[in-house]
Amino acid sequence: MWSGIGPRLSLLVATGGSALVLVAAVLFGEYGATRALAAHERLIGNDLVASVDRILNDVRARRRTELVALVGRPCGDVRRPLAQLQTYVRYVRGLNLVVDGRVYCSSGLGQIDVPLSVYVRSTATGTSINLLPQTPFHPGDPVLTMFDATGQGTGILYLIAGTYIADALAHGVRFSAQHVALSLAGVGLLTDNDGFVPVPKSAPSYTTNVTSGAWPFSITLSSSPEFASQLRWQYRLYSGAAGVLLDMLIITLYLLAFAPDRLLLNAVRRGLRQHEFHVVYQPIVDVASRYTVGVEALLRWDHPKKGPIGPSFFMAEVETSSLLAVVTGFVLRTAVAEMSRHAPTLPLRVAVNIAPGDLERKGFAAEVLAVSRTLPGGISLVLELTERFLLNESAHTMAAFRALKAGGVRFAIDDFGTHHSNLDLLSRFPFDYVKIDRQFVSQADTGGAGLIKAVVSVAHHFGLQVIAEGVETEEQHQALRAVGVSLGQGYLYQRPLRAEQLVRQKERR
């Protein structure tokens, strides 16, 4: 169990974690949808680039040898074979021969005389393409021109009908694109509806641009709002479902980790109301004389179904909850009341366990002092600090220490040698007793006496008395006495008893 985290904090962490998961799921859904939309558009763009590449490559390759052979010959001699060759070259609206930068022969019009610069931007050796909104002989019909130069200003001019390119681009529209266009840098766009948009005239907004690696053009496109909305809805649905599943997992983990603690604390609270708790007392004896000089008040729970329950089962959870004040107050008031009732026959000091959280609690010192004043004269109160958690040297804690010490309350550090207990703790806090943990006492007669002797020496250095817990055998008793332990506690002397039983036990002796 995560007993280091309070129930309220754990609930806040679980609630905050669930909310963050849902927010993260929504953001992840948006991110995923954006990436999926971009990937879909790139897929369409790559497919369209490949289609236009095939068109351009096919146009340039078909019957090129025969066409090159016609360049430079008189138009009257080559018009018929030029027209025949056009029927073999797909996608073109016309084939033209060029010499000295002039288009002089057309497969459809015969002899003409038009500057090559009307059709293309470059007449250098190689192959170039251009977009035109129209030609001198076909106004209003966009065309993609290709000039295959066989020399400077000489070669073959292909006029590829814009409708062929638009038909290829329209495939993108059928795959959920809203706007698709072929773009030539510095020239303009040829859209999927066979429209020409010059640069820098405003054009539809495009979100994806895919450039051809073979030709100087690119395909620009954007998805339709309907497709984008549907894709985002799907991703929101999937991410939302994943978020809900993660939230269910967080809730399940929270219930598995914290619900037992909450149920246990509720049971403790109910047990206090129904008087299921009581206090027993284990004598603390003078090791030299075996005379009882004090008792330790120990909390016990008589559960109606589970029977007797020791504090080790529930105190770790109580110490990190708001119940700590209630439980500590119950033990303190019960012990003081019962000791006061049997004052003539019971020991001179009573020890009550507290936690570091008690010292940090506002009003704790005043509460303890008010209760301790009801003790009969000659009986003192000792607070045993169970150091499961590191004691905080805060101003409030030190003020509580000083106020209690000034009021006659003494302090013992419990389970010394385990958890966080160390020499620095003894020097920083005004303890009166050091309690050696039972795990060291159990080795007192089997080689562990040297360690206990060292603890005794340190305690005496700080002016503290030493109490050995868990003394169970005569051999342990003798070993503890030999190393200078002054006080002992354990089954060898007496098991914990109710106050009335302790009185009767003492009277019989």
C-alpha positions as CSV (number, residue, x, y, z in Angstrom):
1,M,0.0,0.0,0.0
2,W,1.1,3.5,-0.7
3,S,0.8,4.6,2.9
4,G,3.2,7.5,2.3
5,I,0.4,9.3,0.4
6,G,-2.6,10.6,2.2
7,P,-6.1,9.5,1.1
8,R,-7.1,13.0,0.0
9,L,-3.9,13.5,-1.9
10,S,-4.2,10.1,-3.5
11,L,-7.8,10.8,-4.6
12,L,-6.6,14.2,-6.0
13,V,-3.8,12.5,-7.9
14,A,-6.1,9.8,-9.3
15,T,-8.7,12.4,-10.3
16,G,-6.1,14.7,-11.8
17,G,-4.5,11.8,-13.6
18,S,-7.8,10.7,-15.1
19,A,-8.5,14.3,-16.3
20,L,-5.0,14.6,-17.8
21,V,-5.5,11.3,-19.6
22,L,-8.7,12.5,-21.2
23,V,-7.1,15.8,-22.2
24,A,-4.1,13.9,-23.6
25,A,-6.4,11.5,-25.4
26,V,-8.2,14.4,-27.1
27,L,-4.9,16.2,-28.0
28,F,-3.4,12.9,-29.3
29,G,-6.6,12.3,-31.3
30,E,-6.2,15.7,-32.9
31,Y,-2.5,15.1,-33.5
32,G,-3.1,11.7,-35.0
33,A,-5.9,13.0,-37.2
34,T,-3.6,15.8,-38.5
35,R,-0.8,13.4,-39.2
36,A,-3.2,10.9,-40.9
37,L,-4.7,13.6,-43.0
38,A,-1.3,14.8,-44.1
39,A,-0.2,11.2,-44.8
40,H,-3.4,10.6,-46.9
41,E,-2.7,13.8,-48.9
42,R,0.9,12.8,-49.5
43,L,-0.2,9.4,-50.7
44,I,-2.6,11.1,-53.2
45,G,0.1,13.6,-54.2
46,N,2.7,10.9,-54.8
47,D,0.3,8.9,-56.9
48,L,-0.6,12.0,-59.0
49,V,3.1,13.0,-59.4
50,A,3.7,9.5,-60.7
51,S,0.8,9.7,-63.1
52,V,1.9,13.1,-64.6
53,D,5.5,11.8,-64.7
54,R,4.3,8.8,-66.8
55,I,2.4,11.2,-69.2
56,L,5.4,13.4,-69.7
57,N,7.9,10.5,-70.1
58,D,5.5,8.8,-72.6
59,V,5.1,12.0,-74.6
60,R,8.9,12.5,-74.9
61,A,9.7,8.9,-75.7
62,R,7.1,8.0,-78.3
63,R,8.4,8.2,-81.9
64,R,11.1,10.6,-80.9
65,T,13.6,9.3,-83.4
66,E,11.3,9.8,-86.3
67,L,10.3,13.3,-85.1
68,V,14.0,14.3,-84.6
69,A,14.6,13.3,-88.3
70,L,11.9,15.8,-89.4
71,V,13.4,18.8,-87.6
72,G,14.8,21.4,-90.1
73,R,13.2,19.9,-93.2
74,P,10.7,22.1,-95.1
75,C,7.2,22.0,-93.6
76,G,5.6,21.1,-97.0
77,D,7.7,17.9,-97.1
78,V,7.1,16.8,-93.5
79,R,3.5,18.0,-92.7
80,R,1.9,14.7,-93.6
81,P,4.4,12.4,-91.7
82,L,4.2,14.9,-88.8
83,A,0.4,14.6,-88.6
84,Q,0.7,10.8,-88.8
85,L,3.2,10.7,-86.0
86,Q,0.9,12.8,-83.8
87,T,-1.6,9.9,-83.9
88,Y,1.0,7.7,-82.1
89,V,1.9,10.2,-79.4
90,R,-0.8,10.1,-76.7
91,Y,-2.0,13.1,-74.7
92,V,-0.8,15.8,-77.2
93,R,-3.0,18.3,-79.0
94,G,-0.3,19.1,-81.5
95,L,3.3,18.4,-82.6
96,N,5.5,21.3,-83.8
97,L,8.9,21.6,-85.3
98,V,11.2,24.4,-84.2
99,V,14.3,25.9,-85.9
100,D,16.3,29.0,-84.9
101,G,13.8,29.8,-82.1
102,R,10.8,29.9,-84.5
103,V,7.9,27.4,-84.6
104,Y,7.6,26.8,-88.3
105,C,5.5,23.6,-88.8
106,S,2.5,22.3,-87.0
107,S,0.9,18.9,-87.2
108,G,-2.5,20.5,-87.3
109,L,-2.0,23.8,-89.0
110,G,0.8,23.2,-91.3
111,Q,3.3,26.0,-91.9
112,I,3.2,28.7,-89.2
113,D,5.7,31.2,-87.9
114,V,5.5,31.9,-84.1
115,P,8.4,32.7,-81.7
116,L,9.2,29.7,-79.6
117,S,9.3,32.1,-76.6
118,V,5.5,32.3,-76.8
119,Y,5.3,28.6,-75.7
120,V,8.4,28.0,-73.5
121,R,10.5,30.0,-71.0
122,S,13.8,28.3,-71.9
123,T,15.3,27.3,-75.3
124,A,18.4,25.7,-73.9
125,T,19.5,22.2,-74.8
126,G,17.4,19.6,-72.9
127,T,13.8,19.3,-72.2
128,S,11.7,22.0,-70.5
129,I,8.0,22.3,-69.7
130,N,5.7,25.3,-69.3
131,L,2.0,26.1,-68.4
132,L,0.0,28.3,-70.6
133,P,-3.6,29.5,-70.2
134,Q,-4.0,29.4,-74.0
135,T,-2.1,29.3,-77.3
136,P,-2.3,31.7,-80.2
137,F,-4.5,29.3,-82.2
138,H,-6.6,27.9,-79.3
139,P,-7.6,30.7,-77.0
140,G,-9.1,29.8,-73.6
141,D,-7.7,26.2,-73.6
142,P,-4.9,25.7,-71.0
143,V,-2.0,23.7,-72.3
144,L,1.1,22.1,-70.9
145,T,4.0,22.6,-73.3
146,M,7.1,20.5,-73.6
147,F,10.1,21.6,-75.7
148,D,12.6,18.8,-76.5
149,A,15.6,20.7,-77.8
150,T,17.9,19.0,-80.3
151,G,20.0,22.1,-80.6
152,Q,20.0,25.8,-79.6
153,G,16.5,27.0,-80.4
154,T,15.9,23.9,-82.4
155,G,13.8,20.8,-81.6
156,I,10.3,19.5,-81.0
157,L,7.5,21.3,-79.3
158,Y,4.7,19.2,-77.8
159,L,1.4,20.8,-76.8
160,I,-0.2,18.5,-74.1
161,A,-3.9,19.3,-73.7
162,G,-4.7,20.6,-70.2
163,T,-7.8,18.4,-70.1
164,Y,-5.6,15.3,-70.0
165,I,-3.7,16.6,-67.0
166,A,-6.9,17.7,-65.4
167,D,-8.3,14.2,-65.8
168,A,-5.3,12.8,-64.1
169,L,-5.6,15.3,-61.3
170,A,-9.3,14.5,-60.9
171,H,-8.3,11.1,-59.5
172,G,-7.3,12.9,-56.4
173,V,-10.7,14.4,-56.1
174,R,-12.2,11.0,-56.2
175,F,-10.0,10.0,-53.3
176,S,-11.4,12.7,-51.0
177,A,-9.3,15.7,-52.2
178,Q,-11.2,19.0,-52.6
179,H,-8.6,21.0,-54.5
180,V,-5.8,19.5,-56.7
181,A,-3.5,21.3,-59.0
182,L,-0.3,20.9,-61.0
183,S,2.1,23.8,-60.1
184,L,5.0,25.2,-62.0
185,A,7.1,27.6,-59.9
186,G,6.9,31.2,-61.1
187,V,4.2,30.3,-63.7
188,G,1.0,29.2,-62.1
189,L,-1.4,26.3,-61.5
190,L,-3.4,24.0,-63.6
191,T,-6.4,22.8,-61.6
192,D,-8.3,19.6,-61.6
193,N,-11.2,21.4,-63.4
194,D,-8.9,22.4,-66.3
195,G,-8.5,25.9,-65.0
196,F,-5.3,28.0,-65.1
197,V,-4.4,30.2,-62.2
198,P,-1.4,32.5,-62.8
199,V,1.1,33.5,-60.2
200,P,0.7,35.5,-58.0
201,K,-3.0,35.5,-58.4
202,S,-4.8,34.1,-55.4
203,A,-5.5,30.4,-55.6
204,P,-7.4,27.9,-53.4
205,S,-5.7,27.0,-50.1
206,Y,-3.6,23.9,-50.4
207,T,-2.2,22.0,-47.4
208,T,0.2,19.5,-49.1
209,N,2.8,19.9,-51.8
210,V,4.6,16.9,-53.5
211,T,7.4,17.7,-55.9
212,S,8.3,15.5,-58.9
213,G,11.9,14.2,-58.9
214,A,11.9,13.9,-62.7
215,W,10.2,17.0,-63.9
216,P,10.1,20.6,-62.6
217,F,6.6,20.6,-61.3
218,S,4.7,19.7,-58.1
219,I,1.3,18.6,-57.1
220,T,-0.5,20.7,-54.5
221,L,-3.8,19.5,-52.9
222,S,-6.0,19.7,-49.9
223,S,-8.6,17.3,-48.5
224,S,-12.3,18.0,-48.6
225,P,-13.8,19.3,-45.4
226,E,-16.1,16.3,-45.3
227,F,-13.3,13.8,-45.4
228,A,-11.2,15.8,-42.9
229,S,-14.1,16.0,-40.5
230,Q,-14.8,12.3,-40.8
231,L,-11.2,11.4,-40.2
232,R,-11.0,13.7,-37.2
233,W,-14.2,12.2,-35.8
234,Q,-12.8,8.7,-36.2
235,Y,-9.6,9.6,-34.4
236,R,-11.4,11.4,-31.7
237,L,-13.6,8.3,-31.2
238,Y,-10.6,6.0,-31.1
239,S,-8.5,8.2,-28.8
240,G,-11.5,8.9,-26.6
241,A,-12.1,5.2,-26.3
242,A,-8.5,4.7,-25.4
243,G,-8.7,7.5,-22.9
244,V,-11.7,6.0,-21.3
245,L,-9.9,2.6,-21.1
246,L,-6.9,4.3,-19.5
247,D,-9.1,6.1,-17.1
248,M,-10.7,2.8,-16.1
249,L,-7.3,1.4,-15.6
250,I,-6.3,4.4,-13.4
251,I,-9.5,4.0,-11.4
252,T,-8.9,0.3,-11.0
253,L,-5.3,0.8,-9.9
254,Y,-6.6,3.5,-7.5
255,L,-9.2,1.2,-6.0
256,L,-6.7,-1.7,-5.8
257,A,-4.1,0.5,-4.1
258,F,-6.1,2.9,-2.0
259,A,-9.6,1.4,-1.5
260,P,-8.3,-1.1,1.1
261,D,-6.7,1.8,3.0
262,R,-9.9,3.8,2.8
263,L,-12.0,0.8,3.9
264,L,-9.6,0.2,6.7
265,L,-9.7,3.8,7.9
266,N,-13.5,3.8,7.7
267,A,-13.5,0.6,9.8
268,V,-11.2,2.3,12.4
269,R,-13.4,5.3,12.5
270,R,-16.5,3.1,13.0
271,G,-14.6,1.0,15.7
272,L,-13.8,4.1,17.7
273,R,-17.5,5.1,17.6
274,Q,-18.6,1.7,18.7
275,H,-16.0,1.3,21.5
276,E,-14.2,-1.6,19.9
277,F,-10.8,-0.1,20.9
278,H,-9.1,-0.4,24.3
279,V,-5.7,0.1,25.8
280,V,-3.5,-2.5,27.4
281,Y,-0.3,-1.8,29.4
282,Q,3.0,-3.6,29.3
283,P,5.3,-3.0,32.4
284,I,8.7,-1.4,32.1
285,V,11.0,-2.8,34.8
286,D,14.2,-1.8,36.4
287,V,16.7,-4.4,35.1
288,A,18.7,-4.5,38.3
289,S,15.7,-5.0,40.7
290,R,13.0,-6.1,38.3
291,Y,10.7,-3.7,39.9
292,T,8.0,-2.1,37.7
293,V,8.7,1.5,37.2
294,G,6.4,2.3,34.3
295,V,4.1,1.0,31.7
296,E,3.7,1.5,27.9
297,A,0.1,2.1,26.8
298,L,-0.6,-0.1,23.7
299,L,-3.7,0.2,21.5
300,R,-5.8,-2.9,20.8
301,W,-8.8,-3.4,18.6
302,D,-11.4,-6.0,19.3
303,H,-13.0,-6.4,15.9
304,P,-16.5,-7.9,16.0
305,K,-15.7,-10.3,13.1
306,K,-11.9,-10.5,12.9
307,G,-11.2,-10.7,16.6
308,P,-8.2,-9.0,18.3
309,I,-6.1,-6.8,16.0
310,G,-2.8,-5.3,16.8
311,P,-1.7,-1.8,15.8
312,S,0.7,-3.0,13.2
313,F,-2.3,-3.9,11.0
314,F,-3.7,-0.3,10.9
315,M,-1.4,2.3,12.3
316,A,0.7,2.9,9.2
317,E,-2.5,4.0,7.4
318,V,-3.8,5.9,10.4
319,E,-0.5,7.9,10.7
320,T,-1.0,9.3,7.2
321,S,-4.7,10.3,7.6
322,S,-6.8,12.7,9.6
323,L,-7.6,9.9,12.0
324,L,-4.2,10.2,13.6
325,A,-5.3,13.0,15.9
326,V,-8.4,11.0,16.9
327,V,-6.5,7.8,17.6
328,T,-3.7,9.5,19.5
329,G,-6.2,11.4,21.6
330,F,-8.1,8.3,22.4
331,V,-5.0,6.4,23.7
332,L,-3.7,9.5,25.6
333,R,-7.0,10.2,27.3
334,T,-7.7,6.6,28.1
335,A,-4.2,5.9,29.5
336,V,-4.3,9.0,31.7
337,A,-7.8,8.3,32.9
338,E,-7.0,4.7,33.8
339,M,-3.7,5.5,35.4
340,S,-5.4,8.2,37.5
341,R,-8.1,5.8,38.6
342,H,-5.5,3.3,39.8
343,A,-2.8,5.7,40.9
344,P,-2.0,4.2,44.3
345,T,-1.1,0.9,42.9
346,L,0.3,1.5,39.4
347,P,3.8,2.7,38.3
348,L,5.2,6.2,38.3
349,R,5.3,6.9,34.6
350,V,3.1,6.0,31.6
351,A,4.3,6.0,28.0
352,V,2.1,6.7,25.1
353,N,3.1,6.3,21.4
354,I,2.8,9.2,19.1
355,A,3.8,9.9,15.4
356,P,5.9,12.7,13.9
357,G,2.6,13.9,12.4
358,D,1.2,14.6,15.9
359,L,4.0,17.0,16.7
360,E,3.3,18.9,13.5
361,R,-0.4,19.2,14.3
362,K,-1.6,22.5,15.5
363,G,-2.7,22.5,19.1
364,F,-1.1,19.1,19.9
365,A,1.2,20.4,22.6
366,A,-1.7,22.2,24.4
367,E,-3.9,19.1,24.2
368,V,-1.2,16.9,25.7
369,L,-0.4,19.3,28.5
370,A,-4.1,19.7,29.4
371,V,-4.5,15.9,29.7
372,S,-1.2,15.4,31.6
373,R,-2.3,18.0,34.2
374,T,-5.0,15.6,35.3
375,L,-2.4,12.9,36.3
376,P,-2.0,12.5,40.0
377,G,1.2,13.8,41.5
378,G,4.2,11.5,41.1
379,I,3.0,10.1,37.8
380,S,4.7,11.4,34.7
381,L,3.8,11.2,31.0
382,V,6.3,9.9,28.4
383,L,5.7,10.3,24.7
384,E,7.3,7.6,22.6
385,L,8.0,8.7,19.1
386,T,7.5,5.8,16.6
387,E,9.9,6.8,13.9
388,R,8.3,5.2,10.8
389,F,8.8,8.4,8.9
390,L,11.6,10.9,9.1
391,L,11.1,13.4,11.9
392,N,11.0,16.9,10.5
393,E,13.0,19.5,12.3
394,S,10.6,22.3,11.6
395,A,10.0,25.4,13.7
396,H,6.5,24.1,14.7
397,T,7.9,20.6,15.7
398,M,10.7,22.1,17.8
399,A,8.2,24.5,19.4
400,A,6.0,21.6,20.4
401,F,9.0,19.7,21.8
402,R,10.0,22.7,23.9
403,A,6.5,23.4,25.2
404,L,5.9,19.8,26.2
405,K,9.3,19.5,27.9
406,A,8.6,22.6,29.8
407,G,5.3,21.1,30.9
408,G,7.1,18.1,32.4
409,V,6.5,15.7,29.5
410,R,9.3,13.3,28.7
411,F,10.2,11.8,25.3
412,A,11.5,8.4,24.2
413,I,12.8,7.5,20.8
414,D,11.3,4.1,19.9
415,D,12.9,1.3,17.8
416,F,16.3,2.9,17.9
417,G,18.6,1.5,15.3
418,T,15.9,0.9,12.7
419,H,14.2,3.2,10.1
420,H,15.7,6.7,10.3
421,S,17.0,6.7,13.8
422,N,20.6,7.9,14.1
423,L,23.0,9.8,16.3
424,D,22.1,13.1,14.7
425,L,18.5,12.6,15.9
426,L,19.6,12.3,19.5
427,S,21.6,15.5,19.3
428,R,18.9,17.5,17.6
429,F,15.8,16.5,19.7
430,P,15.5,16.5,23.6
431,F,14.8,12.8,24.2
432,D,15.0,11.3,27.7
433,Y,14.9,7.6,26.8
434,V,16.3,5.4,24.0
435,K,14.4,2.2,23.3
436,I,16.6,-0.5,21.7
437,D,14.6,-2.4,19.1
438,R,13.7,-6.1,19.8
439,Q,15.7,-7.3,16.8
440,F,18.9,-6.3,18.6
441,V,17.7,-7.4,22.0
442,S,17.0,-10.9,20.6
443,Q,20.8,-11.2,19.8
444,A,22.0,-9.9,23.2
445,D,23.0,-13.4,24.4
446,T,24.2,-14.6,21.0
447,G,26.9,-12.1,20.1
448,G,25.0,-8.9,19.8
449,A,25.8,-7.5,23.2
450,G,28.7,-5.5,21.8
451,L,26.3,-3.5,19.6
452,I,23.9,-2.9,22.5
453,K,26.8,-1.8,24.7
454,A,27.8,0.8,22.0
455,V,24.2,2.1,22.0
456,V,24.2,2.3,25.8
457,S,27.5,4.3,25.7
458,V,26.0,6.7,23.1
459,A,22.8,7.1,25.1
460,H,24.7,7.8,28.3
461,H,26.9,10.3,26.4
462,F,23.7,12.3,25.7
463,G,22.3,11.8,29.2
464,L,19.6,9.3,28.2
465,Q,18.3,6.2,29.8
466,V,18.1,3.0,27.8
467,I,15.1,0.7,27.6
468,A,15.4,-2.7,26.0
469,E,12.3,-3.9,24.2
470,G,11.3,-7.5,23.6
471,V,13.1,-9.2,26.4
472,E,11.9,-12.8,26.4
473,T,14.6,-14.9,28.1
474,E,16.6,-14.9,31.3
475,E,19.8,-15.0,29.2
476,Q,18.8,-11.8,27.4
477,H,18.0,-10.2,30.7
478,Q,21.4,-11.0,32.2
479,A,23.2,-9.9,29.0
480,L,21.4,-6.6,29.0
481,R,22.2,-6.0,32.7
482,A,25.9,-6.8,32.0
483,V,26.2,-4.1,29.3
484,G,24.5,-1.4,31.4
485,V,20.9,-1.4,30.2
486,S,18.9,0.1,33.0
487,L,15.3,-0.6,31.9
488,G,13.7,-3.5,30.2
489,Q,10.3,-4.5,28.7
490,G,9.1,-7.8,27.3
491,Y,7.3,-11.1,27.8
492,L,9.9,-12.2,30.3
493,Y,8.5,-9.7,32.8
494,Q,4.9,-9.4,31.8
495,R,2.6,-9.6,28.8
496,P,0.4,-6.5,28.1
497,L,-2.7,-6.4,30.3
498,R,-5.8,-4.3,30.8
499,A,-5.5,-1.8,33.7
500,E,-7.7,-3.8,36.0
501,Q,-5.7,-7.0,35.3
502,L,-2.4,-5.2,35.9
503,V,-3.7,-4.0,39.3
504,R,-4.8,-7.5,40.3
505,Q,-1.5,-8.9,39.1
506,K,0.4,-6.4,41.3
507,E,-1.8,-7.0,44.3
508,R,-1.1,-10.7,44.1
509,R,2.6,-10.0,44.2
